[in-house]
């Protein structure tokens, strides 16, 4: 495989479902590599558990997995340049834990002053009611939020005024706007879900441009 920047994908409460592997194929089409993180199998978690946070799959657990996966990627021959991360739904709340340097150091997931192996973060309809984004993020982070999200209410997404945040809110969109009707993703829905092809297209385009911009900046001698 070609050596190029990879993007890690952190799944939601539905586990490593087809949505994420389809997303990985799309990311490969962007000119990056892609890795789907499985937060569940080694923990013996049976998916899905929509709307519930399990004791061994809390945001900090997911953040630990993200950093471990990034460090594994750094050692692979197909890795070159920066590393991106996409956190979807509960994967987004894990990303918020991960970009909170104080929490990561307090939990000894990062050592004081240790560099992050991840360059930039994107979240799609993140689980803000589980964990809101920290006011001061450690990494550039792009948020994609749904106006009609009645599972991960955007009102709970807190203060994202910091210049490292880039926030997009999609009018009329619901949670899981990129899931096509009939895709075997959940056994039971407890929220409104409508596939929105235009929001899917635009959010993915913005994510691709965001990663490319930060990968290019990380490669620049002036960065």
Secondary structure, DSSP 8 states (H G I E B T S, - for coil): ---EEEEEEE--TT-S-HHHHHHHHHHHHTT-EEEEE-SSGGGT--S--TT---TTSSHHHHHHHHHHHHHHHHTSTTEEEEEEEEEETHHHHHHHHHT-HHHHHHTTSS-TT---S--EEEEES--TTT----SS-SSEEEEEEETT-SSS-GGGG----STTEEEEEETT--TTTT--TT-S--S---S-----HHHHHHHHHHHHHHHHHHHHHHHSTT-
